[in-house]
Amino acid sequence: MSADSAKITTWMYLIRHGATANNISRPPVLQGNGINGPLVEIGLRQAEETAKFLTRTPLAAIYSSPLLRAMQTAEKIAAGRELTIQTSELLKEVDVGRWEGKDWGWIEANDPEAYRLHHTSAAEHGYPEGENLKQVQARVVPELMRILDTHDRQHIAVVAHNVVIRSMIAYLLELPLDNVGHIHHDNCGITLVRRRSGQTRLISTNSIFHLTSETPRTHTGESY
């Protein structure tokens, strides 16, 4: 990339929060936006290594979901920078409704019809008494586009959640929302979005090379 093109480019680093107890439990448990637990030791290490990776990135702003697991991750990234973390309710994880605190095995056994509908079309039949994927994407994409508009030609970090990031990836790739379940995004994985000449493009997804071998990879699939 030339020096001139770098000057007219906006970079957004979409970062999933570090691991929580619900993420690493087996089977993993859906926490959605109602369970607001902290990062566990592995999650804190993931956040620290992500912050180290971004040390030389000239971040102009850091945004975060207000949920604790995202804020703790953002705080690691903000350490040593003269930046105030800006929170947005629109970046909170999907509302998983009555499935909050449950794992998929329990859901399939105890709520079979809702489970079937969800796995037929999560875009339309989301989480009972919660959100569907269309609703999530409808709040997430405009907010991330607003952040990009606000920080023209700058580097920005956004710490959010599994479904939040995957809904943005689906939008940028023009994927049907029912395919979101096939998108993998690990804890503290980084997705890079570029805005140049008015075009917003996905450059990379779920980069985890900054996490060392001593820090286990925690892909938790459908554990939000």
Secondary structure, DSSP 8 states (H G I E B T S, - for coil): --HHHHHTEEEEEEEE---BHHHHSSS----TTT----B-HHHHHHHHHHHHHTTTS-EEEEEE-SSHHHHHHHHHHHTTSS---EE-GGGS----GGGTT--HHHHHHHSHHHHHHHHH-TTTS-STTS--HHHHHHHHHHHHHHHHHHTTTSEEEEEE-HHHHHHHHHHHHT--GGGGGG----TT-EEEEEEETTEEEEEEEEE-TTS-TTS-----TT--
